[in-house]
């Protein structure tokens, strides 16, 4: 379960960046850039998994039910979709299954963090879009 807690911390960091947008904007850094910095740290930094896989996980988690959603290795698919749609349902057995499949703790954490960032960023963009539309404007994602 500690994997899920760490993923929630990553998502909380993304949300904190958004809430602190005034600080960033006062320093000349727009909110979108701050969010992208968090995403880049998770998706592109050095890690136990290839950056390309983390990007695929991010994209799938952003739209898990979409036709043509990026495919990820079959043994990761259920966990990625679960984190994206109902993270509360991730169990120790989900983690143990990936460990038995040969994934290290670091790799599993990166999978969960990438899925949390993908899902969280997608929800953030959807929320900002809805807010802008309610105000009569349009926010480009």
ZIGI-V816762 format. One line per field, one symbol per residue. ss: DSSP state (A for helix, B for strand, O for the rest). psi: psi as a letter, one per 30 degrees, with the letter a starting at -180 (. if undefined). burial: I if it has 16 or more other C-alpha atoms within 10 Angstrom, else O. A space follows every 10 residues. Layout:
ss=???
psi=???
burial=???
This chain:
ss=OAAAAAAAAA AAAAAAAAAO AAAAAAOOOO AAAAAAAAAA AAAAOOOOOO AAAAAAAAAA AAOOOOOOOO OOOAAAAAAA AAAAAAAAAO OAAAAAAAAA OOOOAAAAAA AAAAAAAAAA AAAAAAAAAA AAAAOOOOOO O
psi=ffeeeeeeee eeeeeeeefg eeeeeeggjl eeeeeeeeee eefflklflk eeeeeeeeee ffiffkkgkk klkeffeeee eeeeeifffk leeeeeeeef fgkleeeeee eeeeeeeeee eeeeeeeeee eeefggakjk .
burial=OOIIOIIIOI IOOIIOIIOO IOOIOOOOOO IOOIIOOIIO OIIOOOOOIO IOIIIIIIII IIIIOOOOOI OIOOOIOOII IIIIIOIOOI OOOOIOOIOO OOIOOOIIII IIIIIIIIII IIOIOOOIIO OOOOOOOOOO O
